[in-house]
């Protein structure tokens, strides 16, 4: 399948790591945590070693991230996810020269909230798609979802060659924010941001267009408990193990061995400083775009790898002929695909 356009979107408010720490000091949060937990927050947010400078969050202030129950958090997701996804999708459609009513199928991936009907229903309505558009929501795939999302689009286009397909990965990570003394919860408060990425795909393309394919995946359920969401009083609690960077590196290295050809660059999910460093230790590339996404937006979960792809394409490097994308997360699962022209 061929990429017709790609676009990304983030909430308008951007918060530096220093401003997050200052807010936590002023709003009484630290007094509710154990001293060791407060020290963990300070070390991540103020040392500059996280690789993150700022994050875009669908919040008026950092104070809005604390003290809410499950119902309010999911209401935040229901309000913000379709809106942010719509911003990215409408820009992608405009770039491709197509109207919403020309879309035949819409695939949406998310893991930071739950809606029934899914985000795709809200998105189709607000953008003005036809009432016979095929809608599909991929949930539960975590940070790695963008590549299985593309693979689903490829399958639809193989069966419907004349179709126009839109894919959207959207995460409102701030709708899963809360605070307690669990290290995974605290690290999530410091690393994750909100974002959406949309792309338009067709079965046929023109010379010089980017084509996507050669999808690969690996699923390792024996490591499921090391990275996943668990239910905590109705809220999404991010369960993270210190072995995640090592798991990601091993899985990505195994997938890279299955590549069809050597790429000009690898574009990866920006899981965090330690994850990116672990990937660079097993790949023959410096993950420049991935680090830039992490620095400016934090870990946005599923849209992150597509942010890196957009940045690489914006650079318009004429020498680029093949790109290798990889994303990974809950499962434990890792995925990869290739783009070439």
N, C-alpha and C positions, 0 to 999 in steps of 0.2 A: 504494500500500500504506500501511497505517497502523501507526504506532509504538505498541506496547502498553506497553513499558517500556524503560528503559536503565539500566545499572549498570556501574561501573568498579571496578577493583581494582589495587592496587600491592603489592609485597613489603613486609613489616613494617618493614624496616630503612631508615631515611632518613639520607642522608649530606649534610652541608653541603659547599659547594665548598671552604671553608677546611679542613675536616677531610680532604678528599681531598688537598689540597696538603700538609698536615702529614704524612699517611701516606706520600706519595711521597718526602718529604724523609727520613723515618726508615727506609724499607725498602730503601734502596740503589738504587732505580730510577734516580734522576737521574744517578748515577755511570755508568750504562750508556748514557746518551744524550749526544749532542753538546750543548755549552753553549747553542747556539741553540734546540735542542729543549726543553731545560729552561726557558729563558726564555719560550718559547711557552706551556708549561703554566702557569707562574707568572702570566703576564699574563692568561690566561683565568680561572684559578681564584681569583685573589686581588684582581683589580681591581674586582670587582662590576659590571663592564660587560657581562657575558655575558647579563644578564637572568635568570640562574638563581641561586636561593639554595640549593636542595637537590634531591636526586634519590633515588628509591627504587630500590634495587638488590637482586637476589636473591643477595647475598653476605653472609657473616658479617663481613667487614672488607674494606676497600679492597685490602689485601694479596692477597686471593683473586683479584683481577683480573689478576694478572701471573704469568708463569712457567708457564702451562699450555699444553699442546699441543692440536692439533685434536681429538683423541679426547675429552679431558677437557671441553673447551668444549662439544662436542656432547652429551656426557652431561649437562652442566649444563642445556642447553636441554631435553633429553628429560625431565629431572626437573621442571624449574620451569615450563615452558610449559603443560602440561596442568593443573597444580595452580593456577596463577594464572588461567588461562582458566576453570577450573571455579568458582573463587570468584566471578568476575564473572557467569558464566552462571547459577549457582544464585540469586544475588541478583536478577538480571533476571527469572527465572522466578517467584520469590516475589512480586516487585512486580506482575507481570502476573496473578497468581492462577492460574498454570498449573503442572503437574507435568512433570518431564522426559519421562515417557512420552507426554505429549500433543504433543510436538514431532514434526513430520513431516519436517523438513529442517534440517540444521545446516551452515552455511557458516562456514569458519574461514580467516582470512588471517594470514600470518606471513611474515617474510623472514629472521629472525635465527638460524634453525637448520633442519635437515632431518630429517624422520622419514618412514618408510614402513613401515606405513600412517601417515597423517598425524595431526596433533594431533586432528583431528575424531574419529578412531577411539578414541583414548585418552579424549577428553572424553565421548563417548557412553557408553563403558563406565563411567567413574567416576561419572557423574551418573544412570545408570540409565535411559537411553533405550531404546525398543523396538529389537528387532533388525532391523526393516524400515525404520528411519529412513534418509532419504537423506543421505549424507555427502559433502561436497565441500570440498577444500582449495585455496585460491588462494595460490600462491607466486610469488615473483619480482616482485611489484608494488611493493615498497619502502614508503616512507613514505606513499604515496598510496593504499594498498590499501583503506582503509575504505569509500570511496565506490564503487569497482567491486564490493566485497563486497555493499553494499546493492543495487546494480543487479542482481546475480545473484539476490538474494532476490526482487526485484521480478519478475524473469522467471519464477522458480519459482511465485510466487503467481499470476501471470497464467495459467499453465497448470493450476494446482491451487488454485482460489479458496477451497476449504474448509480449506486447510492452515494450520498454525502453523509459522512459520519462525524459527529463531534464528541470529543472526550474531555472531561473535566475532572481534575483532582482538586478537592477543596478540603481544607482542614481548619477548624476553629479550635486550635489547641487551648486557647484561653478558656474555652467552655469546659475544659477538663481540669482547670486549675483549682486546687485547694491546698491547705497547708496542714501537715502534721509532722511527726518526727521520723517518718519513713524516708530513708535516703532517696529512693526512687521518686517519691513525690517532690522532695525538695530540689533534686536535680532537674526535674521537669519544669519547675517554676523558673529555673535559671536558663534553660536551653531552648525552650520551644517558642515558636512564633506562629502567627496566622498567615495563611496565603492560599491562593488558588491559581491553577494553570490550566488553560484550555488549548485544544488543538483541533484543527479541521483536517480530515483525511478523505482521500478518494482512492479508488482502485487503480486508476490510470493517472499518469503524470506526463510532464514534458521533459525534454532533455535538460539536464542540470538540476532537476528537482531532487529533493532528498527522499529516498525510499527507505522504509523501515521493514525489518524482518529478522530472520535468524534468532528467534526468541529461545532462550534457555532458562531453566529454573532448577532450584534444588530446595527440597523441603526436609527439615530435620526436626521432627516432633519431639525427639528425645531432649531437645533444648528449649522446648516451648515455654517452660516456666522461667526462663532467664530473661525474656522480653515479651511482655504482653500487657494488656489491660485486664484488671480484675475489678469486680464489683465491690465497692466500699460504701455501704449505706446508700446504695443507688447511684453513687458517683463513679466515674472512671478513674481508677487508680493505676498509674503507670508503674509496672513492675520491671525494674532494671537490675541486671546483674553485672558485676565488674568484668565478667568474661565476654561481654558483648563485642568490644572491639576485636578481640581474638576470633570470635565466632564469625563476625562479618568478614574479616580478612581471609580466613580459610575458605569460606563459602565463595567469596568473590574470586579468589585465586583459582578455585576449581572451575568456576564458570568461564573465567578468562581463557583457560586451557581449551575450551570448546569453541572459541571464536573461529569464524570462517577465514579471517584475514587480519593482519595487523592494522590497528586503527591509527589515526593521526592524533587522537586524544581520547581519554577516558573521562566521562562525565558521571559522577556518582551522587548518590544521596548524601546530603550533608548531615550525617548523624551526630556529629560532635567532634571536638578537637582530637580526642584520642582515637575515635573511629577513623577519621580521615588519615591520621598518621599511620594507623595500622594498615590501611589500604595502600598507602604509598609505599609501605615496606614490602608489599608483595606484587606491586604493579610497576612497570617501567615508565611511569609518568608522575609528574607533579600535578596534583589535582587543582589547578589554578582557579577554574570557574567554581568548583565545588567549595573551595575555601572562601571565595568572594561571596557566595550565597550565604555561607555560614556567618561570615563577618557582618553582613548587612541585614540579615533576616533571622538568624538562628536556625534551629532545626524546625522546619515547617511540616514535617512528616511527608506524606505522599507527594505533594507538589514539588518538593525540593529539587529532585533530579531534573525536572522539566524547567525550573528556573535556571539551572546550570546550562541546559541545552539552549535555552533562549539566549543566554549571554554569549555562548560560543557562536551562535548563528548571527547575532547582531554584529559581532566583530567582522563577519563576512570574510573569513580567511579563504582566499582563493585556492590555497594549497590543500585545504581540507578536502578529502575524498571519502573518508570513512571515520565514523565516530562510534564508540562503544559505550553504551549506557548501562548502569547497574544501580539497583536499589534493593533494599533488604529490610527486614524487621520481623514483626510478630510471626510466629510459626514454629521454630525459627525458619524463615524462608528468605531466599535471595533470588533475584531475577536479573536477566540481562537481555539486551537486544542490540542490534546494529543499525546504523543509518549510513547510507552510502549514496553517492551520486556519480 
